[in-house]
Amino acid sequence: MNRIFSGIQPTGNLHLGNYLGAIRNWVALQKDFDCIFCIVDLHAITLPQEPAALRSSTREVAAAYIAAGVDPDHCTIFNQSTVPGHSQLAWVLGCMTPLGWLNRMTQFKEKAGKQRDMAGLGLYSYPVLMAADILLYKATHVPVGEDQKQHLELARDIAGAFNRAYGVEYFPLPEPQIFGTATRVMSLRDGTKKMSKSDPSDYSRINMTDDADTVALKIRRAKTDPLPLPDSVEGLSERPEAENLIDIYAALAGVGREAALAEFAGAQFSQFKERLADLAVSVLGPIGAEMKRLVAAPDHVDAILARGAARANAVAEPHLAEIYELVGMLRPQHAR
Ligand code: AQP
């Protein structure tokens, strides 16, 4: 069976972009794939994290997966650091990744900012760890947002480099799975910037646990332009905020952009925003409530994560043993 691997960093403030761009798609995929959904805590520490916040955010991300409809009996849900194979394989793959490949990664340049010499080695080798995440399970498909496409291409290159180096067809080259609507949800304050957990303005994003009043307020305050909504997709060009809100509406309603525009052609933003807020609350409200219920029962969440870790290790350990054998590491079973 084809296998999916994907994950989210437990870095707080899970938002509508994480839901529409990732989690919601996973719920659909679990019917047709063997799915491994990770909470990538090792990735999270590539930037400084407060330990208690990292722990609670790990549970919150697990709660979001489950509350949104990812079935823990059917899918493997766990946090990355509980499967040592991720770090172990990252080392092997890092040894065969040319620096030139990593130097092309745009996310490092964005996240390291101007103080590149002060950025950690982990932030630089982030894409190698991501390749290890996927290849450890020999995942065949990876649902990715636009922002992760470059990293997935690198994972394919690294898989190919390993296979060539050892003269094997060991790793499948993972295929990207890109979804149609709202693959990129933009900030409510600036339609040219991605909605992001780390944006200092809470009004830039709709958090998955925001209550109804907060969701409505954030949408009312969302940046727009003075024109009414257009009647065609062409009319959205050069109007990033209008385009973003229409895309969010379309994604939440499960319709195309054209259908959303047909409903609101000529309408003022005030009228549209009211409908958008109602829709957002009707979709996110029950998920946010279930997340809060799960987070209030940490033992239950921890038990789900422990079960997921056991399942993930059961796949990862034999793969890692095969990889070490191919690479030529002497293992205890070789001893006489
Ligand atoms: N704005 C977005 N629109 C659509 N999809 C998004 N994703 C994130 N933001 C949007 C998708 O969510 C998944 C997990 O992302 P992540 O937590 O691993 O890291 P990220 O992409 O860096 O997420 P954030 O929210 O933007 O966090 P910060 O601010 O910490 O960088 C991915 O599948 C991603 O595509």
Boltz pocket constraint, residues with backbone or C-beta under 6 A from the ligand:
constraints:
  - pocket:
      binder: B
      contacts: [[A, 7], [A, 8], [A, 9], [A, 10], [A, 11], [A, 13], [A, 17], [A, 18], [A, 20], [A, 21], [A, 22], [A, 143], [A, 144], [A, 145], [A, 146], [A, 147], [A, 148], [A, 182], [A, 183], [A, 184], [A, 185], [A, 186], [A, 194], [A, 195], [A, 196], [A, 197], [A, 198], [A, 199]]
      max_distance: 6.0
